Amino acid sequence: MNLPREDWSFEQLQTQAEELRQRLNRFRQALGRFFVGKQELIDLMLVAAVAQEPLLLVGPPGTAKSDLVVKFKDALGVGEDEYFEYMLTRFTEPSEIIGPIDINQLREGRYIRREQGKLPTARLAFLDEIFKSNSAILNILLTIINERKFYQDGVPQPVRLRILFAATNEVPEHGELSALKDRFVLKVESRSVQDEHFAELIDFGIHSEVCRALNQRPWAEGHATLEDVLKAHRYLTYQFGRSAMGDAEDGLPDRRRFFPPDVFREFQRLVKTLVREDRIFISDRKVVKLYKLLRVRSWLLSGGTISRDDLQLLAYLGETHQEIELLRQKVPLLLGQG
């Protein structure tokens, strides 16, 4: 599989960084105009996409989860050859996700899958009802999410996947799914908006139906592209690396350069409070991923330095419906925003 080049230098990206940031902000704000009450979700989707961390959309049917992903994909100009979407069930077979076995290769004793058009060749993917999949699919997904690879005839092959969104109506609580759940650092609820926005919901919904029937995509306005997202990711990765290795101008690690001490103490306090008082499970891996997501959000929305406002991301750590609802209310109160 030929992987696209993503080898931009730091010097190249540094000159483009502010323009990239402005383009991505125009993108998220423009896309929000085509939904009712979903700007929060769109912002999180963009943060997760730039960080290249998977995002889980939680909510009952009919709350625009798949519509958000499809319009996000269209608005970034992602073609069908770079997009993979699938609804999983307990009967889903690996061939439906990573491709069928190549019979000709099998006759020669090789176990090769024809992955074209499946998850390994997509750059943006949406997996609906992800927790209904069986153990074989779960193992494949864990390998792809963790290591960005899958196996062909026992040999690891890189995947093109950079952005993964998943959805579920229910968040399961049984243990065999805990490893997969933990890979989704952020889990956001897509809630019904009809109580607060009844009339707008009908107007926007009918407009969306008309666009679908006429094969129109007015939300694809060209404000930003997938390449912009990938460049932003690489630029921030360079920043993390330069600071970690002491290559930054001031020789300080990324945390000391972009996480003010008072905000960092507040971050620690919130994490400890949620773990001790509410028994929220926050693994060591999740703490590190959270830092990366906080930095991406701060760069995207304000230019770089993490503020107390960025700590709102802690509201999306819930592992169950009860925790999701608890954190949605408690984190703003802890931040003095309630």
C-alpha positions in Angstrom: 0.0 0.0 0.0 1.4 3.4 -1.0 1.1 5.8 1.9 0.6 9.6 1.1 3.6 11.8 1.9 3.3 13.7 5.1 7.0 14.7 5.5 6.6 18.5 5.7 9.5 20.1 7.6 9.0 22.2 10.7 10.3 25.2 8.9 7.7 24.8 6.1 4.9 24.4 8.6 6.0 27.2 10.9 5.4 29.7 8.2 2.0 28.3 7.5 0.9 27.7 11.1 -1.2 30.8 11.7 -2.9 30.5 8.3 -3.7 26.8 9.0 -5.2 27.7 12.3 -7.4 30.4 10.8 -8.5 28.0 8.0 -9.5 25.3 10.5 -11.4 27.8 12.7 -13.3 29.0 9.6 -14.0 25.4 8.8 -15.5 24.5 12.2 -17.5 27.7 12.5 -18.9 27.3 9.0 -19.9 23.7 9.4 -21.7 24.6 12.6 -24.2 26.7 10.5 -25.6 23.5 9.0 -26.6 22.0 12.4 -28.8 22.9 15.3 -27.0 22.9 18.7 -24.0 20.9 17.5 -21.1 23.3 17.6 -19.7 21.7 20.7 -19.5 18.4 19.0 -18.0 19.8 15.8 -15.3 21.6 17.8 -14.4 18.3 19.6 -14.4 16.4 16.3 -11.8 18.9 14.9 -9.7 18.8 18.1 -9.7 15.0 17.9 -8.9 15.0 14.2 -5.9 17.3 14.6 -4.7 15.3 17.5 -5.3 12.1 15.5 -7.1 10.6 18.6 -10.4 8.7 18.1 -13.6 10.3 19.2 -16.7 8.5 20.4 -20.2 10.0 19.7 -22.8 8.7 22.2 -26.5 9.1 21.9 -29.8 7.6 20.8 -30.7 7.2 17.1 -31.8 10.3 15.3 -29.5 12.8 17.0 -27.3 13.5 14.0 -24.3 11.4 14.9 -23.7 10.0 11.4 -24.8 13.2 9.7 -22.1 15.1 11.7 -19.4 12.7 10.4 -20.6 12.7 6.8 -20.8 16.5 6.6 -17.5 16.8 8.4 -16.0 14.5 5.7 -17.6 16.4 2.9 -16.5 19.8 4.2 -12.9 18.6 4.4 -13.1 17.4 0.8 -12.4 13.8 1.6 -13.3 11.6 -1.3 -15.1 8.3 -1.2 -11.8 6.5 -1.9 -10.4 7.9 1.3 -13.5 7.3 3.5 -14.8 4.2 5.1 -18.1 3.9 7.0 -19.6 0.7 8.5 -22.3 -0.3 11.0 -21.0 -3.1 13.2 -22.9 -6.0 14.6 -21.9 -9.1 16.5 -22.1 -11.0 13.1 -19.7 -8.6 11.3 -16.8 -10.5 9.8 -13.2 -9.3 9.5 -13.5 -9.4 5.7 -16.2 -6.6 5.9 -13.7 -4.3 7.7 -10.2 -5.1 6.4 -11.1 -6.9 3.1 -11.8 -10.4 1.8 -9.1 -13.0 1.4 -7.5 -13.0 -2.0 -8.3 -16.5 -3.4 -5.5 -16.5 -5.9 -2.9 -15.6 -3.2 -4.5 -18.3 -0.9 -3.9 -21.0 -3.6 -0.2 -20.1 -3.4 -0.3 -20.4 0.4 -0.4 -16.7 1.3 -3.1 -15.2 3.5 -3.5 -11.8 1.9 -6.5 -9.6 2.1 -7.8 -7.3 -0.6 -7.9 -4.2 1.5 -8.8 -1.6 -1.1 -11.9 0.3 -0.2 -11.8 -1.0 3.4 -10.6 0.4 6.7 -6.8 0.0 6.1 -6.9 2.3 3.0 -9.2 5.0 4.4 -7.9 8.2 5.8 -11.1 9.1 7.7 -13.4 6.4 9.0 -16.7 6.2 10.8 -17.7 3.0 12.7 -21.3 3.0 13.9 -22.3 0.8 16.9 -18.7 0.0 17.5 -19.3 -1.9 20.7 -21.6 -4.4 19.1 -18.7 -6.0 17.2 -17.3 -9.4 18.1 -13.9 -10.2 19.6 -12.2 -10.8 16.2 -13.2 -7.3 15.1 -12.3 -5.8 18.5 -8.7 -7.2 18.2 -8.3 -5.8 14.7 -9.5 -2.4 15.8 -7.3 -2.2 18.8 -4.2 -3.0 16.6 -5.2 -0.3 14.1 -5.9 2.3 16.8 -2.9 1.5 18.9 -0.3 0.7 16.3 -1.7 2.1 13.0 -1.2 -1.3 11.3 -2.9 -4.5 10.4 -1.5 -7.9 9.4 -1.1 -9.4 5.9 0.1 -13.0 6.0 1.5 -12.4 9.5 3.4 -9.3 8.4 2.4 -5.9 9.8 1.4 -3.3 7.2 0.8 0.4 7.9 -2.7 1.8 7.5 -3.6 5.2 6.0 -6.1 5.9 8.8 -5.6 9.3 10.4 -9.1 10.3 11.7 -11.5 7.8 13.4 -15.0 8.6 14.6 -17.2 6.0 16.2 -20.7 6.0 17.5 -22.8 4.1 19.9 -26.4 4.2 21.2 -25.4 2.6 24.4 -22.1 2.6 26.3 -21.6 -1.0 27.5 -20.2 -1.7 31.0 -18.8 -5.3 30.6 -15.1 -5.8 31.0 -14.1 -7.2 27.6 -14.8 -3.8 26.0 -12.8 -1.8 28.6 -9.6 -1.8 26.5 -11.4 -0.4 23.4 -13.3 2.2 25.5 -10.1 3.4 27.1 -8.7 4.2 23.6 -11.4 6.8 23.2 -10.2 9.4 25.5 -13.1 11.7 24.7 -16.7 10.6 24.6 -19.3 13.2 23.8 -23.0 12.9 24.0 -25.1 13.9 21.0 -28.3 15.1 22.6 -31.8 15.7 21.2 -32.3 19.4 20.5 -36.1 19.5 19.9 -37.0 20.9 23.4 -34.9 24.0 22.9 -34.9 24.4 19.1 -38.1 22.8 17.8 -38.7 25.2 14.9 -35.0 25.4 13.8 -34.8 21.6 13.9 -37.5 21.3 11.4 -36.1 24.0 9.1 -32.6 22.6 9.2 -33.8 19.0 8.9 -35.9 19.7 5.8 -33.0 21.6 4.2 -30.7 18.7 4.8 -33.2 16.3 3.3 -33.5 18.5 0.2 -29.7 18.6 -0.2 -29.5 14.8 0.1 -32.3 14.3 -2.5 -30.7 16.7 -5.0 -27.1 15.4 -4.3 -26.0 18.9 -3.1 -23.4 19.6 -0.5 -23.5 23.3 0.4 -21.5 22.6 3.6 -18.5 21.7 1.4 -17.3 25.3 1.2 -13.6 24.6 1.0 -12.5 26.5 4.1 -10.1 23.7 5.0 -8.9 20.3 3.7 -7.8 17.0 5.1 -4.2 18.1 4.3 -4.7 21.2 6.5 -5.6 18.9 9.4 -2.6 16.6 8.8 -0.3 19.6 8.6 -1.6 21.0 11.8 -1.0 17.6 13.5 2.5 17.4 12.2 3.3 21.0 13.2 2.1 20.4 16.8 4.0 17.1 16.9 7.2 18.9 15.9 6.5 21.4 18.8 6.1 18.6 21.3 9.3 16.9 20.0 11.4 20.0 20.0 10.5 20.8 23.5 10.8 17.2 24.8 14.4 16.9 23.3 15.4 20.4 24.6 15.6 21.8 21.1 13.2 24.7 21.8 14.8 28.1 22.0 14.4 28.3 25.8 15.2 24.6 26.3 12.0 24.0 28.3 9.7 21.0 27.9 6.4 21.6 26.2 4.4 21.5 29.5 6.5 24.3 31.0 6.2 26.4 27.8 2.5 26.0 27.2 0.9 25.0 30.5 1.0 27.9 33.0 1.7 26.6 36.6 -1.6 27.8 38.0 -3.6 26.1 35.2 -1.5 23.0 35.5 -2.2 22.8 39.3 -5.9 23.2 38.5 -5.7 20.4 35.9 -4.1 18.1 38.6 -6.7 19.1 41.1 -9.6 18.3 38.8 -8.2 14.9 37.8 -7.6 14.0 41.5 -11.1 15.2 42.4 -12.8 13.2 39.7 -10.8 10.0 40.5 -11.3 10.2 44.3 -14.8 11.7 44.6 -16.5 10.2 41.6 -14.4 7.1 40.8 -13.8 8.2 37.2 -11.3 5.9 35.7 -8.4 8.0 34.2 -5.5 5.8 33.2 -1.9 7.0 32.9 -2.2 6.7 29.1 -5.3 8.8 29.2 -3.6 11.6 31.2 -0.9 11.8 28.5 -3.4 11.8 25.7 -5.4 14.5 27.5 -2.4 16.8 27.6 -2.0 16.4 23.8 -5.7 17.1 23.3 -5.6 20.2 25.6 -2.7 21.5 23.6 -4.4 21.0 20.3 -7.5 22.8 21.6 -5.5 25.7 23.0 -3.6 26.1 19.7 -6.7 25.8 17.6 -8.9 28.2 19.6 -6.4 30.7 21.1 -3.0 30.2 19.6 -1.2 27.9 22.0 -1.1 28.4 25.8 -3.5 26.2 27.7 -6.1 28.2 29.7 -8.7 27.1 32.3 -11.2 27.2 29.5 -9.4 24.4 27.8 -9.9 22.2 30.9 -13.5 21.8 29.8 -12.2 18.7 27.9 -12.3 16.9 31.3 -16.1 16.9 30.9 -15.8 14.3 28.2 -14.0 11.5 30.1 -17.1 9.6 31.1 -17.1 5.8 30.6 -20.8 5.2 31.2 -24.0 7.2 30.5 -24.1 8.1 34.2 -20.5 9.4 34.2 -21.1 11.3 31.0 -24.1 13.1 32.5 -22.3 13.6 35.8 -19.2 15.2 34.2 -21.3 17.3 31.9 -22.7 19.1 35.0 -19.8 18.8 37.5 -16.7 19.9 35.5 -18.2 23.4 34.7 -19.0 23.8 38.4 -15.4 22.8 39.4 -14.1 25.3 36.9 -16.5 28.0 38.2 -18.5 28.1 35.0 -21.7 26.6 36.3 
